[in-house]
Amino acid sequence: MSEQIPREITDDLCTRFLNNLSDNIAEDEIQLMFQIELAYWYYLDFCVEDNPALPKLNMPTFVEILNRLYPRVFASLPNGKSMTKICTTFNQYKLSCHTVGAILLNKDYTKCLLVQNYNLPSTWEFPKGKQLPGEEFTGCAIREVQEETGFDITPHLDPSAYIEHIIFDRYNRHYMIAGISEATAFQPQTRNEIRSVTWFYIDDLPRYRNDQRSKRNINLSPHLFFKIVPLMKELLEWVDYLNNSINRPIVVHSNSLTPKHSNPTDTQHSCSDIKHHITPPFYSQIDKQKIQPRFSPSQSAFLEPLETTSFSLPERRFANGRPKPDPNSVKSPVSTTITEYSLFSQISFSSILLTNFSFDRNILAACFD
């Protein structure tokens, strides 16, 4: 089996990816398998593509060949365990890995960037990928977006601006990146992974399963976008927030630690200026330690309460026009004061009755006499 791949090719692969590994990688089965996977993809993307006569091996067979030729490199793998089982365990681990990516919006927030997978040409999704062991979320997003689009989001990335879903302890996080020029040249950095990178109008994308707007508008079936549908609710709220002339983003200026509302006439802002997470019910997870908005006295004008008019239930009458008594009718007008905040201000509300509630210890003690 080892003769299927020329020895000079396996030597080159071993030199590139498996020799001189640090002890923490060489002694860890999962991290070693990540390195072997890099060698495997390099073999398929470069060696086989340049020489079609080479066999297109599956991952377990490829690992068997390298293990037979370079047993010292694979010393950390369990003895007596087949490469097929090791690869199965590795694949199960990858399914439990967190996935991190980014949602790129154009300058007027009407389009988002989607990528088409090489192996799944019928699927469009946001650029993302699996988090490597020991890798930060932001670092993973930067790496994956750059690999899949060739664009560096580092200067645009705000670590606190993201949409996140958690399914069975598996994080799926997308950082919000707005204000990207549509003239940007996107060029995937990896072979045989991304087939196409395209801007799509957000209004053309399906909001829910079987939403036919994509079929009507761009003649693409909604099932092609099944990977982005769970994120559309939060994405639409984010875009609505950016486009709302009243609820402008709260900006943290470099010369001040106090958040200030941006000028409504100022259109030069991006998602990196926003310091709030998108947290609609049932979808996003909230980092409670970061939800501590502070407002300076100069901002009181933005938090003025809105007084509502007094109201009462309509009077019920008999057929002859005489008033009909109603025990449930409101005897006295009710006046309510409502303070309206931005949707994303993350300020929690409490009932006035609850805030004024206190225990009467004497009454409680009397209950046990």
C-alpha positions in Angstrom: 0.0 0.0 0.0 2.9 2.3 0.7 4.0 2.1 -2.9 0.8 3.9 -4.0 2.3 7.2 -3.0 5.9 7.9 -4.1 8.3 8.1 -1.1 9.5 11.6 -2.0 6.0 12.9 -1.7 5.4 11.3 1.7 8.8 12.6 2.9 7.9 16.1 1.8 4.5 15.9 3.6 6.2 14.6 6.8 8.8 17.4 6.6 6.2 20.1 6.1 3.6 19.0 8.7 4.8 16.3 11.0 8.5 16.7 11.8 9.7 18.9 14.6 6.3 19.1 16.3 6.2 20.5 19.8 5.7 18.0 22.7 2.2 19.2 23.5 1.1 18.5 19.9 3.0 15.3 19.3 1.7 13.8 22.6 -1.9 14.8 22.1 -3.9 12.5 19.8 -6.4 15.2 18.7 -3.8 17.9 17.9 -1.6 15.4 16.1 -4.6 14.4 14.0 -5.2 18.0 13.1 -1.6 18.2 11.8 -2.2 14.9 9.8 -5.4 16.4 8.4 -3.4 19.4 7.2 -1.0 17.1 5.4 -3.9 15.1 4.0 -5.6 18.3 2.5 -2.2 19.5 1.1 -1.8 16.1 -0.6 -5.3 16.3 -2.2 -5.1 20.0 -3.1 -1.6 20.2 -4.4 0.0 16.8 -5.1 -3.0 15.1 -6.6 -4.1 18.2 -8.6 -0.6 18.6 -10.0 -0.3 14.8 -10.7 -3.7 13.2 -11.4 -2.1 9.8 -11.6 -1.7 9.8 -7.8 -4.5 8.0 -5.9 -7.3 10.0 -4.2 -7.1 8.3 -0.8 -9.6 8.6 2.0 -8.3 9.9 5.4 -8.0 6.5 7.2 -6.0 5.0 4.3 -3.8 8.1 4.2 -3.1 7.8 7.9 -2.3 4.1 7.6 0.3 4.8 5.0 2.0 7.5 7.0 1.9 5.4 10.1 3.6 2.5 8.4 6.3 4.7 6.9 6.9 7.0 9.9 6.0 5.1 13.1 8.0 7.4 15.3 5.7 10.4 14.5 2.6 8.3 15.5 4.1 7.1 18.8 1.3 8.9 20.8 -1.5 7.1 19.0 -3.0 4.1 21.0 -1.5 0.8 20.2 -3.8 -1.8 18.6 -6.4 0.8 17.6 -7.1 0.9 13.9 -6.6 4.1 12.0 -10.3 3.9 11.0 -11.4 4.1 14.6 -8.9 6.9 15.3 -10.2 8.9 12.4 -13.8 8.2 13.5 -13.0 9.5 17.0 -11.3 12.6 15.4 -14.4 13.3 13.3 -16.6 13.0 16.3 -14.4 15.5 18.1 -14.6 17.9 15.2 -18.4 17.8 15.4 -18.2 19.0 19.0 -15.8 21.9 18.1 -17.0 25.5 18.3 -17.5 27.2 14.9 -16.7 30.8 14.5 -17.0 33.2 11.5 -18.2 36.6 10.5 -21.1 38.3 8.8 -19.8 41.0 6.4 -22.2 43.8 5.5 -21.8 46.4 2.7 -21.7 50.1 3.4 -25.4 50.7 3.3 -26.3 47.4 5.1 -28.4 46.1 2.3 -26.1 43.2 1.3 -24.2 40.4 3.1 -21.3 38.2 1.9 -21.9 34.5 1.4 -19.5 31.8 0.3 -20.3 28.6 -1.7 -18.6 25.4 -0.5 -16.6 23.5 -3.0 -17.9 20.1 -1.9 -21.4 21.4 -1.4 -22.0 23.7 -4.4 -25.7 23.8 -3.6 -25.1 25.5 -0.3 -24.5 29.2 0.6 -23.3 30.2 4.1 -21.4 32.9 6.0 -17.6 32.4 6.1 -16.8 30.3 9.2 -14.9 27.3 10.4 -14.0 25.1 13.3 -12.0 26.5 16.2 -8.6 24.9 16.7 -7.5 23.7 20.2 -6.3 26.7 22.3 -7.4 29.2 19.7 -9.3 32.4 20.7 -12.8 33.1 19.2 -11.6 36.3 17.5 -8.4 34.6 16.2 -10.5 31.8 14.7 -12.9 34.3 13.0 -10.0 36.2 11.5 -8.2 33.1 10.3 -11.4 31.5 8.8 -12.6 34.6 7.0 -9.1 35.2 5.6 -8.8 31.6 4.4 -12.2 31.6 2.7 -12.4 35.1 1.3 -8.8 36.5 1.4 -10.1 39.5 3.4 -8.6 40.5 6.7 -11.3 41.6 9.2 -8.8 42.4 12.0 -9.3 46.3 11.8 -13.1 45.9 11.6 -13.6 43.3 14.3 -15.2 44.2 17.7 -14.9 41.3 20.1 -18.2 42.2 21.8 -20.3 42.5 18.6 -21.5 39.0 17.6 -24.4 36.7 17.2 -24.2 33.4 19.0 -26.1 30.2 19.2 -25.3 27.4 21.6 -26.5 23.9 20.8 -25.5 21.1 23.2 -22.6 23.1 24.5 -21.3 23.8 21.0 -20.9 27.5 20.3 -21.7 28.9 16.8 -20.6 32.5 16.8 -20.5 35.1 14.0 -18.9 38.5 14.5 -20.7 41.4 12.8 -18.5 43.3 10.3 -20.2 46.3 8.6 -19.2 48.9 6.1 -17.2 46.7 3.7 -16.9 48.1 0.2 -18.5 45.9 -2.5 -15.5 46.7 -4.7 -13.3 44.6 -2.4 -11.6 41.8 -4.3 -12.2 38.5 -2.5 -9.8 35.6 -3.2 -10.0 32.4 -1.2 -6.6 31.3 0.1 -7.3 27.6 0.1 -7.8 25.2 -2.7 -10.9 23.1 -3.3 -12.7 24.6 -0.3 -14.6 27.7 -1.5 -16.0 27.8 -5.0 -17.5 31.3 -5.0 -17.7 34.4 -2.9 -20.8 36.6 -3.6 -22.7 39.6 -2.2 -26.4 38.9 -1.7 -29.2 41.4 -1.0 -30.5 40.6 2.5 -34.1 41.2 1.3 -33.6 38.3 -1.2 -32.6 35.7 1.5 -35.2 33.4 3.2 -36.2 34.3 6.7 -37.5 30.8 7.6 -37.7 27.4 6.2 -39.6 27.2 2.8 -39.6 31.0 2.5 -39.9 31.4 -1.2 -38.6 35.0 -1.5 -35.2 33.7 -2.8 -37.0 31.7 -5.4 -39.1 34.7 -6.5 -36.3 37.3 -6.5 -33.1 35.5 -7.6 -34.5 32.1 -8.7 -32.6 30.1 -6.0 -34.4 27.6 -3.9 -34.6 28.4 -0.1 -33.0 25.1 0.8 -29.7 26.5 -0.6 -29.6 28.9 2.3 -30.5 26.5 5.1 -27.3 27.2 7.0 -28.0 30.9 7.4 -31.7 30.8 8.1 -31.2 30.4 11.9 -29.2 33.6 11.9 -31.6 35.8 9.8 -33.7 37.0 12.8 -30.7 38.5 14.5 -29.2 39.8 11.3 -32.4 41.6 10.4 -32.5 43.2 13.9 -28.9 44.3 13.6 -29.5 45.9 10.2 -32.7 47.5 11.5 -30.7 48.9 14.5 -28.0 50.3 12.2 -30.6 51.9 9.9 -32.7 53.4 12.6 -32.2 57.1 12.6 -33.4 57.4 16.3 -31.5 54.5 17.9 -28.1 55.3 16.6 -25.2 53.1 17.8 -23.6 53.9 21.2 -20.0 54.7 20.3 -17.1 54.3 22.6 -14.6 57.0 21.6 -10.9 56.4 21.9 -10.5 59.5 24.1 -13.3 58.7 26.5 -14.4 55.7 28.6 -18.0 57.0 28.7 -20.4 55.7 26.0 -21.8 58.5 23.9 -24.6 58.5 21.4 -23.4 59.1 17.9 -24.6 62.1 15.9 -27.8 61.2 14.0 -26.4 63.0 10.9 -23.1 61.0 11.1 -23.2 58.1 8.7 -19.5 57.1 9.2 -19.9 54.3 11.6 -19.5 50.6 11.6 -20.3 47.5 13.7 -16.9 48.0 15.4 -18.5 51.1 17.1 -21.3 49.1 18.7 -20.7 47.6 22.1 -23.8 45.5 22.5 -24.6 42.0 21.7 -27.7 41.0 19.6 -29.7 39.1 22.1 -33.2 38.2 20.9 -35.1 35.6 22.9 -34.4 31.9 22.3 -31.5 32.5 20.0 -28.4 34.4 21.3 -26.6 33.9 24.6 -25.9 36.9 26.8 -22.6 37.6 28.4 -24.0 39.1 31.6 -20.7 40.6 32.7 -20.6 42.8 29.7 -24.2 44.0 30.0 -23.5 47.0 32.2 -24.4 50.1 30.2 -23.4 53.4 31.8 -24.8 56.8 30.9 -23.3 60.2 31.8 -25.6 63.1 33.0 -25.3 64.7 29.6 -27.1 61.7 28.1 -30.3 62.3 30.2 -31.9 63.8 27.2 -31.9 60.5 25.4 -33.7 58.8 28.3 -36.6 61.2 28.9 -39.8 59.3 29.9 -42.8 59.3 27.6 -46.0 60.1 29.4 -49.1 58.2 28.2 -52.6 59.6 28.5 -55.0 58.3 31.1 -57.4 55.6 29.9 -60.4 53.6 31.1 -62.5 50.8 29.8 -65.5 51.9 27.7 -68.8 52.2 29.5 -71.3 49.4 28.9 -75.0 50.3 28.4 -78.4 48.5 28.2 -80.3 48.5 25.0 -82.4 51.5 26.3 -79.2 53.5 26.6 -79.0 53.4 30.4 -75.6 52.6 31.9 -75.0 49.0 32.7 -73.1 48.3 35.8 -69.9 46.4 35.2 -67.9 45.1 38.2 -64.8 44.8 36.1 -64.9 48.4 34.8 -62.1 50.7 35.7 -63.5 53.1 38.4 -60.6 55.5 38.2 -58.3 56.4 35.4 -55.0 54.7 35.4 -51.9 56.7 34.6 -48.7 55.0 33.5 -45.2 56.3 33.0 -43.2 54.4 30.4 -39.6 55.0 29.7 -38.5 54.0 26.3 -35.0 52.8 25.7 -33.2 51.5 22.7 -33.8 47.9 21.8 -30.2 47.1 22.5 -29.6 49.2 25.6 -29.7 46.0 27.7 -31.4 47.8 30.6 -33.5 45.4 32.6 -37.0 46.6 33.8 -38.6 45.9 37.1 -42.2 46.3 38.4 -42.7 49.3 40.7 -44.5 47.0 43.1 -41.6 44.7 43.2 -39.0 47.5 43.7 -41.0 48.8 46.7 -41.7 45.4 48.2 -40.2 44.6 51.6 -40.8 41.8 54.2 -42.6 42.5 57.4 -40.7 40.3 59.8 -43.3 40.7 62.6 -46.1 39.4 60.5 -43.9 36.5 59.3 -42.9 35.7 62.9 -46.5 35.7 64.0 -47.4 33.0 61.5 -45.2 30.5 63.4 -46.4 31.4 66.9 
